[in-house]
C-alpha cells in the first residue's frame, strides 16, 4: 500500500497544471500574430513611398541621359502611373489599391523634367496610401526631391 501512494505522488503534473501551462504558451504564441500585421502595413507604405521617390529620380535621370522631356503621368482609373518621353519607359501599377495621388501646389497631376534634369514646375504633391499620407516636394534644380510623412 505504501508503494502505491509513492507512485501516485511522483506520477507528474495534474491536468489543471497542464491546461494552465498550455493556455499561457498559446497566448505567447498568438501575441506576435496579432501585432505583426499592423507593423507590416507601416513597412509596406514606407516601401511604396520610397519606391515612388526612386521613380521620380529615374524620370529625372532619363531626361538627362536621353536629352528629352520626360513626364510622370498618373492614371487613376487604371491605377497606374507612367514615365514616358519619346517612348514609354515605365508603367508601374499602384502597389496598393488604395493609393491616391493629388496635386497640392504642382500644376496638374503630372511631373515633367526638362532635358537638363530640371523640373518644369516646382511644387508639392500628396500620396495617400491607406491611412498614411506623404508629401513630395519637387524643388527647382537638379536632384532635389524630398518627401515626408504627414
N, CA, C and O atoms as a GROMACS GRO file, in nm:
protein
  600
    1UNK      N    1   0.080  -0.119   0.000
    1UNK     CA    2   0.000   0.000   0.000
    1UNK      C    3   0.085   0.126   0.000
    1UNK      O    4   0.050   0.224  -0.065
    2UNK      N    5   0.194   0.123   0.072
    2UNK     CA    6   0.283   0.238   0.077
    2UNK      C    7   0.349   0.265  -0.059
    2UNK      O    8   0.372   0.379  -0.097
    3UNK      N    9   0.376   0.160  -0.130
    3UNK     CA   10   0.437   0.176  -0.262
    3UNK      C   11   0.341   0.244  -0.359
    3UNK      O   12   0.384   0.322  -0.443
    4UNK      N   13   0.214   0.215  -0.349
    4UNK     CA   14   0.116   0.275  -0.440
    4UNK      C   15   0.105   0.426  -0.420
    4UNK      O   16   0.095   0.500  -0.518
    5UNK      N   17   0.108   0.475  -0.295
    5UNK     CA   18   0.099   0.619  -0.268
    5UNK      C   19   0.223   0.692  -0.321
    5UNK      O   20   0.212   0.803  -0.373
    6UNK      N   21   0.339   0.630  -0.307
    6UNK     CA   22   0.462   0.691  -0.358
    6UNK      C   23   0.458   0.700  -0.509
    6UNK      O   24   0.508   0.797  -0.567
    7UNK      N   25   0.401   0.602  -0.574
    7UNK     CA   26   0.393   0.603  -0.720
    7UNK      C   27   0.300   0.714  -0.769
    7UNK      O   28   0.329   0.778  -0.870
    8UNK      N   29   0.190   0.739  -0.698
    8UNK     CA   30   0.097   0.845  -0.738
    8UNK      C   31   0.155   0.984  -0.716
    8UNK      O   32   0.127   1.074  -0.795
    9UNK      N   33   0.233   1.004  -0.613
    9UNK     CA   34   0.285   1.137  -0.585
    9UNK      C   35   0.394   1.179  -0.682
    9UNK      O   36   0.420   1.299  -0.696
   10UNK      N   37   0.459   1.086  -0.748
   10UNK     CA   38   0.565   1.119  -0.843
   10UNK      C   39   0.523   1.094  -0.988
   10UNK      O   40   0.609   1.085  -1.076
   11UNK      N   41   0.397   1.084  -1.013
   11UNK     CA   42   0.349   1.049  -1.147
   11UNK      C   43   0.366   1.163  -1.246
   11UNK      O   44   0.385   1.135  -1.365
   12UNK      N   45   0.361   1.289  -1.206
   12UNK     CA   46   0.376   1.401  -1.298
   12UNK      C   47   0.283   1.515  -1.263
   12UNK      O   48   0.244   1.531  -1.148
   13UNK      N   49   0.248   1.595  -1.365
   13UNK     CA   50   0.166   1.714  -1.343
   13UNK      C   51   0.018   1.678  -1.349
   13UNK      O   52  -0.021   1.579  -1.411
   14UNK      N   53  -0.061   1.759  -1.285
   14UNK     CA   54  -0.205   1.738  -1.289
   14UNK      C   55  -0.262   1.798  -1.417
   14UNK      O   56  -0.194   1.874  -1.486
   15UNK      N   57  -0.385   1.764  -1.446
   15UNK     CA   58  -0.450   1.816  -1.566
   15UNK      C   59  -0.464   1.968  -1.559
   15UNK      O   60  -0.448   2.036  -1.660
   16UNK      N   61  -0.493   2.021  -1.444
   16UNK     CA   62  -0.507   2.166  -1.427
   16UNK      C   63  -0.376   2.237  -1.456
   16UNK      O   64  -0.375   2.340  -1.524
   17UNK      N   65  -0.267   2.185  -1.407
   17UNK     CA   66  -0.135   2.246  -1.431
   17UNK      C   67  -0.101   2.244  -1.580
   17UNK      O   68  -0.046   2.342  -1.632
   18UNK      N   69  -0.132   2.136  -1.648
   18UNK     CA   70  -0.105   2.126  -1.791
   18UNK      C   71  -0.190   2.226  -1.871
   18UNK      O   72  -0.141   2.289  -1.965
   19UNK      N   73  -0.317   2.239  -1.834
   19UNK     CA   74  -0.404   2.333  -1.904
   19UNK      C   75  -0.360   2.477  -1.885
   19UNK      O   76  -0.364   2.556  -1.980
   20UNK      N   77  -0.320   2.512  -1.765
   20UNK     CA   78  -0.270   2.648  -1.740
   20UNK      C   79  -0.145   2.675  -1.821
   20UNK      O   80  -0.131   2.781  -1.882
   21UNK      N   81  -0.053   2.580  -1.823
   21UNK     CA   82   0.072   2.595  -1.899
   21UNK      C   83   0.044   2.608  -2.049
   21UNK      O   84   0.102   2.694  -2.115
   22UNK      N   85  -0.043   2.524  -2.102
   22UNK     CA   86  -0.075   2.531  -2.244
   22UNK      C   87  -0.146   2.661  -2.281
   22UNK      O   88  -0.121   2.716  -2.388
   23UNK      N   89  -0.233   2.711  -2.195
   23UNK     CA   90  -0.302   2.837  -2.226
   23UNK      C   91  -0.204   2.954  -2.224
   23UNK      O   92  -0.214   3.043  -2.309
   24UNK      N   93  -0.111   2.957  -2.131
   24UNK     CA   94  -0.009   3.063  -2.128
   24UNK      C   95   0.079   3.055  -2.252
   24UNK      O   96   0.110   3.157  -2.314
   25UNK      N   97   0.120   2.934  -2.289
   25UNK     CA   98   0.204   2.915  -2.407
   25UNK      C   99   0.130   2.959  -2.534
   25UNK      O  100   0.189   3.024  -2.620
   26UNK      N  101   0.002   2.923  -2.546
   26UNK     CA  102  -0.073   2.961  -2.667
   26UNK      C  103  -0.092   3.113  -2.675
   26UNK      O  104  -0.091   3.168  -2.784
   27UNK      N  105  -0.109   3.180  -2.561
   27UNK     CA  106  -0.119   3.327  -2.563
   27UNK      C  107   0.012   3.389  -2.608
   27UNK      O  108   0.012   3.487  -2.683
   28UNK      N  109   0.123   3.335  -2.562
   28UNK     CA  110   0.253   3.389  -2.602
   28UNK      C  111   0.278   3.369  -2.751
   28UNK      O  112   0.343   3.452  -2.815
   29UNK      N  113   0.228   3.260  -2.805
   29UNK     CA  114   0.246   3.234  -2.948
   29UNK      C  115   0.155   3.323  -3.032
   29UNK      O  116   0.194   3.366  -3.140
   30UNK      N  117   0.035   3.352  -2.984
   30UNK     CA  118  -0.062   3.430  -3.062
   30UNK      C  119  -0.037   3.581  -3.057
   30UNK      O  120  -0.080   3.651  -3.149
   31UNK      N  121   0.028   3.633  -2.956
   31UNK     CA  122   0.051   3.777  -2.946
   31UNK      C  123   0.126   3.835  -3.065
   31UNK      O  124   0.085   3.939  -3.117
   32UNK      N  125   0.235   3.774  -3.112
   32UNK     CA  126   0.302   3.831  -3.230
   32UNK      C  127   0.215   3.829  -3.355
   32UNK      O  128   0.227   3.916  -3.441
   33UNK      N  129   0.127   3.730  -3.366
   33UNK     CA  130   0.039   3.724  -3.483
   33UNK      C  131  -0.062   3.838  -3.483
   33UNK      O  132  -0.107   3.881  -3.590
   34UNK      N  133  -0.097   3.887  -3.367
   34UNK     CA  134  -0.192   3.998  -3.358
   34UNK      C  135  -0.123   4.130  -3.395
   34UNK      O  136  -0.182   4.212  -3.465
   35UNK      N  137  -0.001   4.151  -3.350
   35UNK     CA  138   0.069   4.278  -3.372
   35UNK      C  139   0.147   4.283  -3.502
   35UNK      O  140   0.182   4.391  -3.547
   36UNK      N  141   0.176   4.170  -3.563
   36UNK     CA  142   0.258   4.167  -3.684
   36UNK      C  143   0.190   4.235  -3.804
   36UNK      O  144   0.258   4.310  -3.873
   37UNK      N  145   0.062   4.213  -3.832
   37UNK     CA  146   0.003   4.278  -3.950
   37UNK      C  147   0.006   4.430  -3.945
   37UNK      O  148   0.023   4.493  -4.049
   38UNK      N  149  -0.009   4.491  -3.829
   38UNK     CA  150  -0.006   4.637  -3.823
   38UNK      C  151   0.133   4.690  -3.855
   38UNK      O  152   0.146   4.792  -3.923
   39UNK      N  153   0.236   4.624  -3.808
   39UNK     CA  154   0.371   4.669  -3.840
   39UNK      C  155   0.406   4.641  -3.986
   39UNK      O  156   0.483   4.716  -4.046
   40UNK      N  157   0.350   4.536  -4.043
   40UNK     CA  158   0.374   4.507  -4.184
   40UNK      C  159   0.311   4.613  -4.274
   40UNK      O  160   0.370   4.651  -4.375
   41UNK      N  161   0.192   4.663  -4.238
   41UNK     CA  162   0.129   4.769  -4.317
   41UNK      C  163   0.211   4.896  -4.316
   41UNK      O  164   0.225   4.963  -4.418
   42UNK      N  165   0.266   4.932  -4.200
   42UNK     CA  166   0.350   5.050  -4.190
   42UNK      C  167   0.475   5.034  -4.277
   42UNK      O  168   0.516   5.127  -4.347
   43UNK      N  169   0.535   4.916  -4.272
   43UNK     CA  170   0.654   4.889  -4.353
   43UNK      C  171   0.619   4.895  -4.502
   43UNK      O  172   0.696   4.948  -4.582
   44UNK      N  173   0.504   4.841  -4.538
   44UNK     CA  174   0.463   4.839  -4.679
   44UNK      C  175   0.442   4.980  -4.733
   44UNK      O  176   0.485   5.011  -4.844
   45UNK      N  177   0.376   5.066  -4.656
   45UNK     CA  178   0.353   5.202  -4.703
   45UNK      C  179   0.483   5.280  -4.716
   45UNK      O  180   0.498   5.360  -4.808
   46UNK      N  181   0.577   5.257  -4.626
   46UNK     CA  182   0.707   5.324  -4.636
   46UNK      C  183   0.782   5.277  -4.760
   46UNK      O  184   0.845   5.358  -4.829
   47UNK      N  185   0.775   5.149  -4.790
   47UNK     CA  186   0.840   5.097  -4.910
   47UNK      C  187   0.778   5.155  -5.037
   47UNK      O  188   0.849   5.187  -5.133
   48UNK      N  189   0.646   5.170  -5.038
   48UNK     CA  190   0.579   5.229  -5.155
   48UNK      C  191   0.622   5.374  -5.172
   48UNK      O  192   0.648   5.418  -5.284
   49UNK      N  193   0.630   5.448  -5.062
   49UNK     CA  194   0.673   5.589  -5.068
   49UNK      C  195   0.817   5.600  -5.116
   49UNK      O  196   0.848   5.688  -5.197
   50UNK      N  197   0.905   5.513  -5.068
   50UNK     CA  198   1.044   5.513  -5.114
   50UNK      C  199   1.053   5.480  -5.263
   50UNK      O  200   1.129   5.543  -5.336
   51UNK      N  201   0.974   5.382  -5.307
   51UNK     CA  202   0.976   5.342  -5.448
   51UNK      C  203   0.932   5.457  -5.538
   51UNK      O  204   0.989   5.477  -5.645
   52UNK      N  205   0.831   5.531  -5.496
   52UNK     CA  206   0.785   5.643  -5.578
   52UNK      C  207   0.892   5.752  -5.589
   52UNK      O  208   0.909   5.811  -5.695
   53UNK      N  209   0.963   5.779  -5.480
   53UNK     CA  210   1.071   5.878  -5.487
   53UNK      C  211   1.179   5.830  -5.584
   53UNK      O  212   1.232   5.910  -5.662
   54UNK      N  213   1.212   5.702  -5.580
   54UNK     CA  214   1.311   5.648  -5.674
   54UNK      C  215   1.262   5.659  -5.818
   54UNK      O  216   1.342   5.683  -5.909
   55UNK      N  217   1.133   5.642  -5.840
   55UNK     CA  218   1.080   5.657  -5.976
   55UNK      C  219   1.087   5.802  -6.024
   55UNK      O  220   1.110   5.827  -6.142
   56UNK      N  221   1.068   5.896  -5.933
   56UNK     CA  222   1.084   6.037  -5.971
   56UNK      C  223   1.229   6.064  -6.012
   56UNK      O  224   1.254   6.130  -6.112
   57UNK      N  225   1.323   6.011  -5.935
   57UNK     CA  226   1.465   6.030  -5.970
   57UNK      C  227   1.500   5.957  -6.099
   57UNK      O  228   1.583   6.004  -6.176
   58UNK      N  229   1.436   5.842  -6.124
   58UNK     CA  230   1.457   5.771  -6.250
   58UNK      C  231   1.413   5.857  -6.368
   58UNK      O  232   1.483   5.866  -6.469
   59UNK      N  233   1.298   5.921  -6.356
   59UNK     CA  234   1.250   6.008  -6.463
   59UNK      C  235   1.346   6.123  -6.487
   59UNK      O  236   1.371   6.162  -6.601
   60UNK      N  237   1.400   6.177  -6.380
   60UNK     CA  238   1.496   6.287  -6.393
   60UNK      C  239   1.623   6.240  -6.465
   60UNK      O  240   1.676   6.310  -6.552
   61UNK      N  241   1.671   6.123  -6.429
   61UNK     CA  242   1.792   6.070  -6.493
   61UNK      C  243   1.767   6.033  -6.639
   61UNK      O  244   1.854   6.052  -6.724
   62UNK      N  245   1.648   5.982  -6.668
   62UNK     CA  246   1.614   5.953  -6.808
   62UNK      C  247   1.612   6.080  -6.892
   62UNK      O  248   1.656   6.080  -7.006
   63UNK      N  249   1.560   6.188  -6.835
   63UNK     CA  250   1.556   6.316  -6.908
   63UNK      C  251   1.697   6.363  -6.940
   63UNK      O  252   1.723   6.410  -7.050
   64UNK      N  253   1.788   6.352  -6.843
   64UNK     CA  254   1.926   6.398  -6.867
   64UNK      C  255   2.000   6.306  -6.962
   64UNK      O  256   2.072   6.354  -7.049
   65UNK      N  257   1.983   6.176  -6.947
   65UNK     CA  258   2.062   6.084  -7.030
   65UNK      C  259   2.011   6.077  -7.174
   65UNK      O  260   2.091   6.059  -7.266
   66UNK      N  261   1.880   6.092  -7.195
   66UNK     CA  262   1.826   6.087  -7.331
   66UNK      C  263   1.809   6.226  -7.393
   66UNK      O  264   1.779   6.236  -7.512
   67UNK      N  265   1.829   6.331  -7.315
   67UNK     CA  266   1.818   6.467  -7.368
   67UNK      C  267   1.679   6.501  -7.418
   67UNK      O  268   1.665   6.566  -7.521
   68UNK      N  269   1.577   6.459  -7.345
   68UNK     CA  270   1.439   6.488  -7.385
   68UNK      C  271   1.354   6.516  -7.262
   68UNK      O  272   1.393   6.487  -7.149
   69UNK      N  273   1.238   6.573  -7.285
   69UNK     CA  274   1.145   6.598  -7.175
   69UNK      C  275   1.081   6.466  -7.134
   69UNK      O  276   1.027   6.394  -7.218
   70UNK      N  277   1.088   6.434  -7.007
   70UNK     CA  278   1.030   6.310  -6.954
   70UNK      C  279   0.920   6.347  -6.856
   70UNK      O  280   0.937   6.435  -6.771
   71UNK      N  281   0.808   6.279  -6.868
   71UNK     CA  282   0.689   6.309  -6.789
   71UNK      C  283   0.649   6.189  -6.705
   71UNK      O  284   0.656   6.075  -6.751
   72UNK      N  285   0.607   6.216  -6.582
   72UNK     CA  286   0.541   6.115  -6.500
   72UNK      C  287   0.394   6.154  -6.496
   72UNK      O  288   0.358   6.260  -6.445
   73UNK      N  289   0.310   6.069  -6.551
   73UNK     CA  290   0.166   6.098  -6.556
   73UNK      C  291   0.091   5.990  -6.480
   73UNK      O  292   0.125   5.871  -6.489
   74UNK      N  293  -0.010   6.031  -6.406
   74UNK     CA  294  -0.086   5.942  -6.320
   74UNK      C  295  -0.221   5.911  -6.384
   74UNK      O  296  -0.292   6.002  -6.429
   75UNK      N  297  -0.255   5.785  -6.387
   75UNK     CA  298  -0.382   5.739  -6.442
   75UNK      C  299  -0.460   5.672  -6.330
   75UNK      O  300  -0.439   5.554  -6.300
   76UNK      N  301  -0.550   5.748  -6.270
   76UNK     CA  302  -0.626   5.698  -6.156
   76UNK      C  303  -0.717   5.581  -6.188
   76UNK      O  304  -0.716   5.482  -6.115
   77UNK      N  305  -0.796   5.590  -6.296
   77UNK     CA  306  -0.887   5.478  -6.325
   77UNK      C  307  -0.814   5.346  -6.353
   77UNK      O  308  -0.861   5.239  -6.316
   78UNK      N  309  -0.698   5.355  -6.421
   78UNK     CA  310  -0.621   5.234  -6.449
   78UNK      C  311  -0.534   5.193  -6.330
   78UNK      O  312  -0.476   5.085  -6.329
   79UNK      N  313  -0.527   5.280  -6.229
   79UNK     CA  314  -0.446   5.256  -6.109
   79UNK      C  315  -0.300   5.229  -6.147
   79UNK      O  316  -0.243   5.126  -6.110
   80UNK      N  317  -0.242   5.323  -6.221
   80UNK     CA  318  -0.102   5.312  -6.260
   80UNK      C  319  -0.048   5.451  -6.289
   80UNK      O  320  -0.123   5.547  -6.305
   81UNK      N  321   0.085   5.459  -6.295
   81UNK     CA  322   0.149   5.580  -6.345
   81UNK      C  323   0.254   5.540  -6.445
   81UNK      O  324   0.309   5.430  -6.440
   82UNK      N  325   0.281   5.632  -6.538
   82UNK     CA  326   0.373   5.602  -6.647
   82UNK      C  327   0.482   5.708  -6.653
   82UNK      O  328   0.458   5.826  -6.628
   83UNK      N  329   0.600   5.663  -6.686
   83UNK     CA  330   0.713   5.752  -6.713
   83UNK      C  331   0.741   5.741  -6.862
   83UNK      O  332   0.772   5.634  -6.913
   84UNK      N  333   0.729   5.854  -6.932
   84UNK     CA  334   0.748   5.848  -7.076
   84UNK      C  335   0.810   5.977  -7.126
   84UNK      O  336   0.798   6.084  -7.066
   85UNK      N  337   0.877   5.962  -7.239
   85UNK     CA  338   0.934   6.073  -7.314
   85UNK      C  339   0.891   6.052  -7.458
   85UNK      O  340   0.773   6.064  -7.490
   86UNK      N  341   0.988   6.021  -7.545
   86UNK     CA  342   0.952   5.986  -7.682
   86UNK      C  343   0.893   5.846  -7.688
   86UNK      O  344   0.827   5.810  -7.786
   87UNK      N  345   0.916   5.767  -7.583
   87UNK     CA  346   0.855   5.634  -7.571
   87UNK      C  347   0.821   5.612  -7.423
   87UNK      O  348   0.864   5.688  -7.336
   88UNK      N  349   0.747   5.510  -7.396
   88UNK     CA  350   0.710   5.477  -7.258
   88UNK      C  351   0.825   5.399  -7.196
   88UNK      O  352   0.861   5.291  -7.243
   89UNK      N  353   0.883   5.454  -7.090
   89UNK     CA  354   0.995   5.388  -7.022
   89UNK      C  355   0.949   5.295  -6.910
   89UNK      O  356   1.010   5.191  -6.887
   90UNK      N  357   0.843   5.334  -6.842
   90UNK     CA  358   0.800   5.255  -6.727
   90UNK      C  359   0.650   5.271  -6.708
   90UNK      O  360   0.597   5.382  -6.711
   91UNK      N  361   0.583   5.159  -6.688
   91UNK     CA  362   0.442   5.158  -6.647
   91UNK      C  363   0.439   5.084  -6.515
   91UNK      O  364   0.467   4.964  -6.510
   92UNK      N  365   0.404   5.156  -6.410
   92UNK     CA  366   0.403   5.092  -6.278
   92UNK      C  367   0.261   5.094  -6.222
   92UNK      O  368   0.204   5.200  -6.196
   93UNK      N  369   0.204   4.975  -6.204
   93UNK     CA  370   0.073   4.970  -6.138
   93UNK      C  371   0.085   5.014  -5.993
   93UNK      O  372   0.190   4.996  -5.930
   94UNK      N  373  -0.023   5.070  -5.940
   94UNK     CA  374  -0.022   5.110  -5.800
   94UNK      C  375   0.004   4.988  -5.714
   94UNK      O  376  -0.058   4.883  -5.733
   95UNK      N  377   0.096   5.001  -5.619
   95UNK     CA  378   0.132   4.889  -5.533
   95UNK      C  379   0.022   4.857  -5.432
   95UNK      O  380   0.019   4.747  -5.377
   96UNK      N  381  -0.066   4.951  -5.409
   96UNK     CA  382  -0.177   4.930  -5.316
   96UNK      C  383  -0.302   4.984  -5.384
   96UNK      O  384  -0.298   5.090  -5.446
   97UNK      N  385  -0.411   4.914  -5.372
   97UNK     CA  386  -0.533   4.958  -5.441
   97UNK      C  387  -0.591   5.086  -5.383
   97UNK      O  388  -0.677   5.149  -5.445
   98UNK      N  389  -0.546   5.125  -5.264
   98UNK     CA  390  -0.596   5.247  -5.201
   98UNK      C  391  -0.504   5.367  -5.220
   98UNK      O  392  -0.514   5.465  -5.147
   99UNK      N  393  -0.413   5.360  -5.318
   99UNK     CA  394  -0.322   5.472  -5.344
   99UNK      C  395  -0.396   5.583  -5.418
   99UNK      O  396  -0.470   5.558  -5.513
  100UNK      N  397  -0.373   5.707  -5.372
  100UNK     CA  398  -0.433   5.823  -5.438
  100UNK      C  399  -0.327   5.932  -5.446
  100UNK      O  400  -0.268   5.971  -5.345
  101UNK      N  401  -0.302   5.982  -5.568
  101UNK     CA  402  -0.212   6.094  -5.589
  101UNK      C  403  -0.296   6.220  -5.604
  101UNK      O  404  -0.398   6.220  -5.673
  102UNK      N  405  -0.252   6.327  -5.539
  102UNK     CA  406  -0.323   6.454  -5.553
  102UNK      C  407  -0.221   6.567  -5.560
  102UNK      O  408  -0.117   6.564  -5.494
  103UNK      N  409  -0.254   6.667  -5.640
  103UNK     CA  410  -0.165   6.782  -5.655
  103UNK      C  411  -0.197   6.883  -5.546
  103UNK      O  412  -0.312   6.922  -5.527
  104UNK      N  413  -0.094   6.923  -5.475
  104UNK     CA  414  -0.113   7.024  -5.370
  104UNK      C  415  -0.080   7.162  -5.426
  104UNK      O  416  -0.162   7.253  -5.422
  105UNK      N  417   0.042   7.177  -5.478
  105UNK     CA  418   0.079   7.304  -5.540
  105UNK      C  419   0.143   7.286  -5.677
  105UNK      O  420   0.183   7.383  -5.741
  106UNK      N  421   0.154   7.162  -5.724
  106UNK     CA  422   0.202   7.137  -5.860
  106UNK      C  423   0.088   7.162  -5.958
  106UNK      O  424  -0.025   7.120  -5.932
  107UNK      N  425   0.114   7.229  -6.068
  107UNK     CA  426   0.008   7.247  -6.167
  107UNK      C  427  -0.018   7.114  -6.239
  107UNK      O  428   0.072   7.057  -6.300
  108UNK      N  429  -0.139   7.068  -6.231
  108UNK     CA  430  -0.174   6.941  -6.294
  108UNK      C  431  -0.131   6.824  -6.209
  108UNK      O  432  -0.066   6.841  -6.105
  109UNK      N  433  -0.167   6.706  -6.253
  109UNK     CA  434  -0.132   6.586  -6.179
  109UNK      C  435  -0.024   6.511  -6.257
  109UNK      O  436  -0.038   6.392  -6.289
  110UNK      N  437   0.083   6.582  -6.288
  110UNK     CA  438   0.196   6.521  -6.357
  110UNK      C  439   0.324   6.594  -6.318
  110UNK      O  440   0.321   6.708  -6.271
  111UNK      N  441   0.435   6.526  -6.340
  111UNK     CA  442   0.567   6.583  -6.311
  111UNK      C  443   0.646   6.576  -6.441
  111UNK      O  444   0.650   6.472  -6.506
  112UNK      N  445   0.709   6.687  -6.480
  112UNK     CA  446   0.790   6.689  -6.601
  112UNK      C  447   0.931   6.734  -6.569
  112UNK      O  448   0.953   6.826  -6.491
  113UNK      N  449   1.026   6.666  -6.633
  113UNK     CA  450   1.167   6.705  -6.623
  113UNK      C  451   1.216   6.744  -6.761
  113UNK      O  452   1.190   6.675  -6.860
  114UNK      N  453   1.287   6.857  -6.767
  114UNK     CA  454   1.342   6.906  -6.893
  114UNK      C  455   1.467   6.828  -6.930
  114UNK      O  456   1.513   6.742  -6.854
  115UNK      N  457   1.523   6.858  -7.047
  115UNK     CA  458   1.639   6.786  -7.097
  115UNK      C  459   1.759   6.794  -7.004
  115UNK      O  460   1.840   6.701  -7.000
  116UNK      N  461   1.771   6.903  -6.929
  116UNK     CA  462   1.887   6.918  -6.840
  116UNK      C  463   1.861   6.861  -6.700
  116UNK      O  464   1.948   6.873  -6.613
  117UNK      N  465   1.744   6.801  -6.677
  117UNK     CA  466   1.714   6.740  -6.547
  117UNK      C  467   1.639   6.829  -6.451
  117UNK      O  468   1.598   6.784  -6.344
  118UNK      N  469   1.620   6.955  -6.489
  118UNK     CA  470   1.543   7.044  -6.403
  118UNK      C  471   1.394   7.017  -6.421
  118UNK      O  472   1.349   6.988  -6.532
  119UNK      N  473   1.318   7.026  -6.314
  119UNK     CA  474   1.173   7.009  -6.330
  119UNK      C  475   1.111   7.130  -6.398
  119UNK      O  476   1.157   7.243  -6.380
  120UNK      N  477   1.008   7.106  -6.476
  120UNK     CA  478   0.940   7.217  -6.543
  120UNK      C  479   0.869   7.305  -6.440
  120UNK      O  480   0.871   7.427  -6.451
  121UNK      N  481   0.806   7.243  -6.342
  121UNK     CA  482   0.736   7.316  -6.236
  121UNK      C  483   0.783   7.263  -6.101
  121UNK      O  484   0.810   7.144  -6.085
  122UNK      N  485   0.790   7.352  -6.006
  122UNK     CA  486   0.819   7.307  -5.870
  122UNK      C  487   0.688   7.310  -5.791
  122UNK      O  488   0.594   7.381  -5.827
  123UNK      N  489   0.684   7.232  -5.686
  123UNK     CA  490   0.564   7.229  -5.604
  123UNK      C  491   0.558   7.103  -5.520
  123UNK      O  492   0.655   7.030  -5.507
  124UNK      N  493   0.441   7.081  -5.464
  124UNK     CA  494   0.421   6.967  -5.375
  124UNK      C  495   0.302   6.886  -5.422
  124UNK      O  496   0.202   6.940  -5.468
  125UNK      N  497   0.315   6.756  -5.410
  125UNK     CA  498   0.203   6.666  -5.436
  125UNK      C  499   0.191   6.568  -5.321
  125UNK      O  500   0.289   6.542  -5.251
  126UNK      N  501   0.073   6.515  -5.302
  126UNK     CA  502   0.048   6.424  -5.192
  126UNK      C  503   0.020   6.284  -5.244
  126UNK      O  504  -0.039   6.264  -5.350
  127UNK      N  505   0.065   6.187  -5.166
  127UNK     CA  506   0.037   6.047  -5.193
  127UNK      C  507  -0.031   5.990  -5.070
  127UNK      O  508   0.026   5.990  -4.961
  128UNK      N  509  -0.153   5.941  -5.088
  128UNK     CA  510  -0.227   5.877  -4.979
  128UNK      C  511  -0.223   5.727  -5.001
  128UNK      O  512  -0.261   5.677  -5.106
  129UNK      N  513  -0.176   5.656  -4.899
  129UNK     CA  514  -0.172   5.510  -4.902
  129UNK      C  515  -0.242   5.463  -4.775
  129UNK      O  516  -0.193   5.484  -4.664
  130UNK      N  517  -0.356   5.400  -4.792
  130UNK     CA  518  -0.438   5.356  -4.679
  130UNK      C  519  -0.459   5.473  -4.584
  130UNK      O  520  -0.526   5.570  -4.622
  131UNK      N  521  -0.407   5.469  -4.463
  131UNK     CA  522  -0.427   5.578  -4.367
  131UNK      C  523  -0.306   5.670  -4.357
  131UNK      O  524  -0.306   5.763  -4.277
  132UNK      N  525  -0.204   5.645  -4.437
  132UNK     CA  526  -0.081   5.724  -4.432
  132UNK      C  527  -0.084   5.828  -4.545
  132UNK      O  528  -0.141   5.805  -4.651
  133UNK      N  529  -0.020   5.942  -4.518
  133UNK     CA  530  -0.014   6.049  -4.619
  133UNK      C  531   0.129   6.098  -4.629
  133UNK      O  532   0.193   6.127  -4.527
  134UNK      N  533   0.180   6.109  -4.752
  134UNK     CA  534   0.316   6.156  -4.778
  134UNK      C  535   0.310   6.278  -4.868
  134UNK      O  536   0.226   6.287  -4.957
  135UNK      N  537   0.400   6.372  -4.842
  135UNK     CA  538   0.410   6.492  -4.926
  135UNK      C  539   0.544   6.488  -4.999
  135UNK      O  540   0.649   6.473  -4.936
  136UNK      N  541   0.540   6.502  -5.130
  136UNK     CA  542   0.660   6.505  -5.213
  136UNK      C  543   0.680   6.648  -5.260
  136UNK      O  544   0.590   6.707  -5.321
  137UNK      N  545   0.796   6.703  -5.232
  137UNK     CA  546   0.828   6.839  -5.272
  137UNK      C  547   0.933   6.833  -5.382
  137UNK      O  548   1.040   6.776  -5.364
  138UNK      N  549   0.901   6.892  -5.494
  138UNK     CA  550   0.993   6.896  -5.608
  138UNK      C  551   1.043   7.039  -5.619
  138UNK      O  552   0.966   7.131  -5.647
  139UNK      N  553   1.172   7.055  -5.598
  139UNK     CA  554   1.233   7.188  -5.599
  139UNK      C  555   1.301   7.212  -5.733
  139UNK      O  556   1.341   7.118  -5.801
  140UNK      N  557   1.313   7.338  -5.769
  140UNK     CA  558   1.386   7.371  -5.891
  140UNK      C  559   1.533   7.338  -5.871
  140UNK      O  560   1.590   7.366  -5.766
  141UNK      N  561   1.594   7.279  -5.970
  141UNK     CA  562   1.733   7.238  -5.961
  141UNK      C  563   1.745   7.087  -5.974
  141UNK      O  564   1.645   7.015  -5.972
  142UNK      N  565   1.866   7.042  -5.988
  142UNK     CA  566   1.888   6.900  -6.015
  142UNK      C  567   1.892   6.819  -5.886
  142UNK      O  568   1.960   6.856  -5.790
  143UNK      N  569   1.820   6.709  -5.886
  143UNK     CA  570   1.829   6.614  -5.776
  143UNK      C  571   1.763   6.656  -5.647
  143UNK      O  572   1.796   6.603  -5.541
  144UNK      N  573   1.672   6.748  -5.653
  144UNK     CA  574   1.611   6.796  -5.529
  144UNK      C  575   1.465   6.752  -5.522
  144UNK      O  576   1.374   6.825  -5.562
  145UNK      N  577   1.446   6.633  -5.472
  145UNK     CA  578   1.313   6.580  -5.448
  145UNK      C  579   1.312   6.531  -5.304
  145UNK      O  580   1.391   6.445  -5.266
  146UNK      N  581   1.221   6.585  -5.226
  146UNK     CA  582   1.211   6.546  -5.085
  146UNK      C  583   1.071   6.493  -5.060
  146UNK      O  584   0.974   6.537  -5.122
  147UNK      N  585   1.063   6.398  -4.968
  147UNK     CA  586   0.930   6.358  -4.925
  147UNK      C  587   0.931   6.339  -4.775
  147UNK      O  588   1.034   6.311  -4.714
  148UNK      N  589   0.813   6.355  -4.717
  148UNK     CA  590   0.799   6.338  -4.572
  148UNK      C  591   0.660   6.284  -4.544
  148UNK      O  592   0.566   6.302  -4.622
  149UNK      N  593   0.650   6.218  -4.432
  149UNK     CA  594   0.521   6.166  -4.388
  149UNK      C  595   0.446   6.276  -4.316
  149UNK      O  596   0.502   6.343  -4.229
  150UNK      N  597   0.322   6.293  -4.350
  150UNK     CA  598   0.240   6.396  -4.285
  150UNK      C  599   0.166   6.339  -4.166
  150UNK      O  600   0.092   6.411  -4.099
   0.00000   0.00000   0.00000
